[in-house]
Amino acid sequence: MPAHQPIPGIAWFDVADPASPDLDELARRFRLHPLDIEDCRHRPQRAKTDEHQHYIFTVLKHLHTNAGMAFDDFDIFLGPDFLITVHKGDNAAVERVRKRAADEKAQRLDRIFYFLVDEIVDGYIAELDEFAEETSTIEADILAEPTPEMLQHIFQLKRRLIEFRRITAGMREVVNAIMRREKGLVGDDLDVYFRDVYDHLVRTLDLVESYRDLLTGTMDIYLSAVANRTNEVMKILTIYGTVALPLVIITGFFGMNLPLPLQERPHGTALAVGIMVLSTVLVLWYFKRKKWF
């Protein structure tokens, strides 16, 4: 896809294909460092911001909400008279920023740069809200009926949170570096806005830690539920075995190949069955009295 200007009359160039020769043309035109161009084309990179003599190069991590917390690089070159964004494929954040800049009649490149950072960070909180609902659902399902598939799902969620925390921590350092070392390319009046973005990232990290603790608690609930189910099964099997024990003794006694009392009586079988029924009733009565079931 060729580079285009989302807002006519503003030197914001958007490149939707890092392999495009338009990126090379922009690099020659604005004297961009070859290593930065290489970072744009060799993905993924860590979130970072690098300072050069006449521009800053920033790698942001854009979250694709419909891909299970999948992150992609969103690269930005900010100079005194140019703004270049590089991403792979269509990106809805670019269109939203274009509309926001048009609504607010933003003409400054540093303000559009802030819009881009803010738009990408705002997507983190929205994804965490959906993650919280998913965690609550699996917690309720575990209380109803724990299964090994649920445990696997919990491990998957924890891995996603670990990745999310790593990305968010890197983004926090990027925003902090922008506020402190931007070579005057970002106006001082935008510092308060970037501090707000920084606060959003700090809040995101706090939520990630909270949800990780919640998932750990959910795993404990799963293990407790499985242990309780195992105990219930063992209790039932123990009851069955204890109830059957007198029957085994009685049938084993009368099954011996020796002369036994009552074996010549016509009602001997009925008497033996009666003894077995009575022993079963007495065992069940004893268990009930002890409140074992």
SESE-899315 format. One line per field, with one value per residue (C-alpha): x, y, z; residue number from 1; residue in three letters. Coordinates in Angstrom, 3 decimals, always signed. Layout:
BEGIN
c1: (X/...)
c2: (Y/...)
c3: (Z/...)
seq: (NUM/...)
type: (ALA/...)
This chain:
BEGIN
c1: (+0.000/+1.426/+1.896/-0.885/-1.695/-4.698/-5.267/-4.717/-2.374/-0.675/+2.665/+1.406/+2.365/+0.839/+2.530/+0.394/+3.094/+6.567/+8.025/+6.719/+9.322/+7.429/+9.030/+12.459/+11.498/+10.345/+13.553/+15.657/+13.482/+13.550/+16.956/+15.696/+18.242/+18.559/+18.365/+14.951/+13.754/+15.072/+13.119/+9.973/+10.432/+11.698/+8.777/+8.039/+10.173/+9.971/+8.179/+10.795/+11.598/+14.927/+16.177/+17.990/+19.335/+16.219/+13.487/+12.365/+11.469/+8.857/+7.632/+4.181/+2.390/-1.066/-3.577/-5.866/-8.938/-10.453/-7.377/-7.081/-4.674/-2.448/-0.063/+1.461/+4.085/+2.936/+5.968/+6.029/+8.638/+8.104/+10.150/+9.705/+7.964/+6.845/+4.987/+5.304/+3.319/+4.191/+2.023/+1.086/-2.282/-5.314/-5.421/-8.636/-6.669/-5.396/-8.921/-10.129/-7.216/-7.896/-11.493/-10.443/-7.911/-10.517/-13.106/-10.648/-9.114/-5.656/-2.888/+0.161/+2.046/+2.967/-0.706/-1.549/+1.342/-0.309/-3.645/-1.991/-0.380/-3.584/-5.686/-3.451/-3.300/-7.064/-7.496/-5.748/-8.381/-11.226/-9.603/-9.068/-12.767/-13.621/-10.949/-12.574/-15.911/-14.242/-12.555/-15.837/-17.532/-14.914/-14.973/-18.729/-18.342/-15.687/-17.958/-20.706/-18.643/-14.824/-13.289/-9.692/-10.547/-11.263/-7.850/-6.234/-8.246/-6.971/-3.364/-4.014/-5.469/-2.478/-0.064/-2.015/-1.830/+1.929/+2.371/-0.007/+1.934/+5.250/+3.881/+2.213/+5.370/+7.330/+4.727/+4.900/+8.638/+8.049/+5.556/+7.837/+10.728/+8.566/+7.715/+11.333/+13.445/+11.676/+14.189/+11.497/+9.558/+6.546/+5.146/+5.257/+1.503/+1.109/+2.998/-0.165/-1.844/+1.031/+0.944/-2.681/-1.645/+1.054/-1.574/-3.709/-0.784/-0.106/-3.766/-3.605/-0.660/-2.564/-5.551/-3.315/-1.892/-5.392/-6.653/-3.594/-4.320/-7.938/-6.869/-4.613/-7.598/-9.692/-7.105/-7.242/-11.022/-10.636/-8.227/-10.493/-13.548/-11.736/-10.532/-14.064/-15.463/-12.789/-13.642/-17.326/-16.581/-14.309/-16.948/-19.602/-17.262/-16.352/-20.017/-20.684/-17.674/-18.645/-22.234/-21.060/-18.600/-21.175/-22.772/-19.414/-18.787/-22.220/-22.180/-18.619/-19.568/-22.551/-20.613/-18.060/-18.008/-18.603/-21.668/-23.296/-26.264/-29.574/-28.358/-30.905/-33.768/-36.286/-36.157/-32.376/-31.902/-34.568/-32.977/-29.546/-31.008/-32.796/-29.544/-27.872/-30.704/-30.631/-26.864/-27.184/-29.889/-27.843/-24.742/-26.749/-28.423/-25.041/-23.673/-26.735/-26.458/-22.811/-23.918/-21.444/-23.932)
c2: (+0.000/+3.412/+6.126/+8.662/+11.765/+11.124/+14.887/+16.999/+19.908/+18.342/+16.568/+13.345/+10.386/+7.007/+3.845/+0.709/-1.634/-1.568/-3.219/-0.463/+1.537/+4.648/+4.157/+4.252/+7.431/+9.070/+7.926/+9.656/+12.752/+13.255/+11.666/+8.807/+6.443/+3.059/+1.164/+2.703/+1.628/-1.847/-1.907/-1.003/-3.983/-6.570/-7.127/-7.411/-4.906/-3.924/-0.706/+2.061/+5.624/+6.658/+10.210/+11.470/+14.866/+16.076/+13.566/+10.934/+7.364/+5.601/+2.013/+1.600/-1.685/-1.635/-4.098/-6.005/-6.549/-9.175/-11.400/-12.476/-9.804/-9.869/-6.926/-5.388/-2.685/+0.838/+2.953/+6.746/+9.206/+12.711/+15.603/+19.367/+19.355/+15.760/+12.882/+9.377/+6.399/+2.846/-0.195/-3.442/-3.504/-1.390/+0.142/+1.512/+3.714/+5.843/+6.561/+7.394/+9.775/+11.384/+12.057/+13.334/+15.702/+16.949/+17.486/+19.404/+21.171/+20.042/+21.312/+20.621/+17.426/+16.934/+17.056/+14.411/+12.398/+12.643/+11.563/+8.427/+7.489/+8.169/+6.151/+3.104/+3.228/+3.661/+0.278/-1.412/-0.519/-1.604/-5.004/-5.449/-4.784/-7.694/-9.777/-9.115/-10.394/-13.523/-14.130/-13.746/-16.198/-18.886/-18.426/-19.032/-22.081/-23.559/-23.249/-25.057/-27.844/-27.795/-29.518/-29.950/-27.697/-24.850/-25.271/-25.080/-21.927/-20.375/-21.058/-19.463/-16.357/-16.084/-16.281/-13.557/-11.379/-11.886/-10.757/-7.843/-6.722/-6.877/-4.759/-2.242/-1.812/-1.092/+1.425/+3.161/+3.667/+5.010/+7.631/+8.563/+9.043/+11.187/+13.500/+13.840/+13.665/+14.812/+17.460/+20.101/+18.289/+17.952/+21.187/+21.764/+22.282/+18.593/+17.383/+17.303/+15.174/+12.726/+12.535/+11.505/+8.761/+7.712/+7.502/+5.289/+2.929/+2.825/+2.054/-0.657/-2.277/-2.171/-3.854/-6.506/-7.325/-7.467/-9.789/-11.988/-12.326/-13.054/-15.804/-17.269/-17.283/-18.894/-21.628/-22.208/-22.450/-25.010/-27.127/-26.899/-27.838/-30.833/-31.902/-31.592/-33.673/-36.288/-36.341/-36.768/-39.672/-41.296/-40.833/-42.526/-45.372/-45.801/-45.963/-48.563/-50.608/-50.436/-51.396/-54.353/-55.541/-57.321/-58.882/-60.263/-61.684/-63.302/-64.764/-65.967/-67.607/-69.467/-70.348/-72.506/-76.243/-77.179/-78.207/-74.940/-74.166/-73.560/-75.164/-77.957/-75.613/-74.801/-71.077/-70.843/-68.809/-66.323/-65.965/-65.290/-62.690/-61.072/-60.864/-59.168/-56.663/-55.898/-55.351/-52.987/-50.966/-50.745/-49.520/-46.853/-45.767/-45.414/-43.296/-41.087/-40.597/-39.549/-37.185/-38.722/-38.309)
c3: (+0.000/-0.886/+1.689/+1.935/+3.924/+6.203/+6.589/+3.468/+4.006/+7.054/+6.699/+8.232/+6.044/+6.792/+5.464/+5.726/+4.396/+6.007/+2.908/+0.643/-1.318/-0.189/+3.207/+1.591/-0.252/+2.979/+4.695/+2.024/+2.063/+5.837/+6.511/+8.686/+10.165/+8.381/+11.675/+12.379/+8.932/+9.674/+12.943/+11.025/+8.736/+11.216/+13.573/+16.379/+18.270/+21.899/+22.815/+22.784/+21.794/+20.248/+19.915/+16.855/+15.938/+14.166/+15.034/+17.517/+16.577/+18.696/+18.624/+20.162/+20.753/+19.204/+20.635/+18.289/+20.456/+18.176/+18.172/+21.803/+23.062/+19.974/+19.733/+16.638/+16.179/+15.411/+14.469/+14.529/+13.269/+14.668/+13.346/+13.423/+10.051/+9.481/+11.109/+9.656/+10.906/+9.844/+10.482/+8.825/+7.057/+7.803/+11.255/+12.727/+15.148/+12.260/+11.063/+14.575/+15.084/+11.713/+12.731/+16.135/+14.625/+12.158/+14.902/+17.083/+14.076/+15.170/+12.907/+15.062/+14.373/+18.023/+18.982/+16.377/+17.791/+21.210/+19.701/+18.318/+21.637/+23.538/+21.092/+21.368/+25.179/+25.502/+23.828/+26.752/+29.345/+27.065/+26.548/+30.285/+30.903/+28.607/+30.300/+33.686/+32.391/+31.027/+34.376/+36.261/+33.904/+34.313/+38.086/+38.135/+35.865/+38.130/+41.151/+39.225/+37.641/+37.462/+34.432/+33.201/+30.225/+32.653/+34.268/+30.838/+30.139/+33.365/+32.360/+28.973/+30.619/+32.941/+30.009/+28.244/+31.358/+31.651/+28.037/+28.601/+31.654/+29.785/+26.940/+29.253/+31.323/+28.142/+26.985/+30.356/+29.911/+26.399/+27.569/+30.447/+28.017/+25.725/+28.609/+29.702/+26.524/+23.394/+22.195/+22.124/+19.399/+21.718/+23.108/+26.849/+26.846/+25.975/+29.045/+31.116/+28.453/+28.327/+32.125/+31.782/+29.346/+31.819/+34.577/+32.329/+31.871/+35.604/+36.194/+33.548/+35.303/+38.599/+36.954/+35.399/+38.828/+40.314/+37.593/+37.953/+41.665/+40.797/+38.405/+41.075/+43.426/+40.699/+40.328/+44.083/+43.824/+41.046/+43.085/+46.137/+44.089/+42.574/+46.039/+47.416/+44.579/+45.185/+48.874/+48.072/+45.761/+48.324/+51.010/+48.897/+47.996/+51.652/+52.605/+49.925/+51.010/+54.683/+53.921/+51.857/+54.498/+56.763/+53.685/+52.559/+56.039/+56.274/+52.764/+53.279/+56.563/+55.137/+52.003/+53.809/+53.020/+56.662/+58.602/+59.725/+61.933/+60.185/+56.949/+57.300/+58.237/+55.467/+56.348/+56.733/+53.547/+54.525/+57.947/+56.453/+54.104/+57.013/+58.967/+55.978/+55.582/+59.310/+59.266/+56.287/+58.039/+61.232/+59.331/+57.483/+60.714/+62.386/+59.509/+59.599/+63.328/+62.911/+60.078/+57.673/+54.845)
seq: (1/2/3/4/5/6/7/8/9/10/11/12/13/14/15/16/17/18/19/20/21/22/23/24/25/26/27/28/29/30/31/32/33/34/35/36/37/38/39/40/41/42/43/44/45/46/47/48/49/50/51/52/53/54/55/56/57/58/59/60/61/62/63/64/65/66/67/68/69/70/71/72/73/74/75/76/77/78/79/80/81/82/83/84/85/86/87/88/89/90/91/92/93/94/95/96/97/98/99/100/101/102/103/104/105/106/107/108/109/110/111/112/113/114/115/116/117/118/119/120/121/122/123/124/125/126/127/128/129/130/131/132/133/134/135/136/137/138/139/140/141/142/143/144/145/146/147/148/149/150/151/152/153/154/155/156/157/158/159/160/161/162/163/164/165/166/167/168/169/170/171/172/173/174/175/176/177/178/179/180/181/182/183/184/185/186/187/188/189/190/191/192/193/194/195/196/197/198/199/200/201/202/203/204/205/206/207/208/209/210/211/212/213/214/215/216/217/218/219/220/221/222/223/224/225/226/227/228/229/230/231/232/233/234/235/236/237/238/239/240/241/242/243/244/245/246/247/248/249/250/251/252/253/254/255/256/257/258/259/260/261/262/263/264/265/266/267/268/269/270/271/272/273/274/275/276/277/278/279/280/281/282/283/284/285/286/287/288/289/290/291/292/293)
type: (MET/PRO/ALA/HIS/GLN/PRO/ILE/PRO/GLY/ILE/ALA/TRP/PHE/ASP/VAL/ALA/ASP/PRO/ALA/SER/PRO/ASP/LEU/ASP/GLU/LEU/ALA/ARG/ARG/PHE/ARG/LEU/HIS/PRO/LEU/ASP/ILE/GLU/ASP/CYS/ARG/HIS/ARG/PRO/GLN/ARG/ALA/LYS/THR/ASP/GLU/HIS/GLN/HIS/TYR/ILE/PHE/THR/VAL/LEU/LYS/HIS/LEU/HIS/THR/ASN/ALA/GLY/MET/ALA/PHE/ASP/ASP/PHE/ASP/ILE/PHE/LEU/GLY/PRO/ASP/PHE/LEU/ILE/THR/VAL/HIS/LYS/GLY/ASP/ASN/ALA/ALA/VAL/GLU/ARG/VAL/ARG/LYS/ARG/ALA/ALA/ASP/GLU/LYS/ALA/GLN/ARG/LEU/ASP/ARG/ILE/PHE/TYR/PHE/LEU/VAL/ASP/GLU/ILE/VAL/ASP/GLY/TYR/ILE/ALA/GLU/LEU/ASP/GLU/PHE/ALA/GLU/GLU/THR/SER/THR/ILE/GLU/ALA/ASP/ILE/LEU/ALA/GLU/PRO/THR/PRO/GLU/MET/LEU/GLN/HIS/ILE/PHE/GLN/LEU/LYS/ARG/ARG/LEU/ILE/GLU/PHE/ARG/ARG/ILE/THR/ALA/GLY/MET/ARG/GLU/VAL/VAL/ASN/ALA/ILE/MET/ARG/ARG/GLU/LYS/GLY/LEU/VAL/GLY/ASP/ASP/LEU/ASP/VAL/TYR/PHE/ARG/ASP/VAL/TYR/ASP/HIS/LEU/VAL/ARG/THR/LEU/ASP/LEU/VAL/GLU/SER/TYR/ARG/ASP/LEU/LEU/THR/GLY/THR/MET/ASP/ILE/TYR/LEU/SER/ALA/VAL/ALA/ASN/ARG/THR/ASN/GLU/VAL/MET/LYS/ILE/LEU/THR/ILE/TYR/GLY/THR/VAL/ALA/LEU/PRO/LEU/VAL/ILE/ILE/THR/GLY/PHE/PHE/GLY/MET/ASN/LEU/PRO/LEU/PRO/LEU/GLN/GLU/ARG/PRO/HIS/GLY/THR/ALA/LEU/ALA/VAL/GLY/ILE/MET/VAL/LEU/SER/THR/VAL/LEU/VAL/LEU/TRP/TYR/PHE/LYS/ARG/LYS/LYS/TRP/PHE)
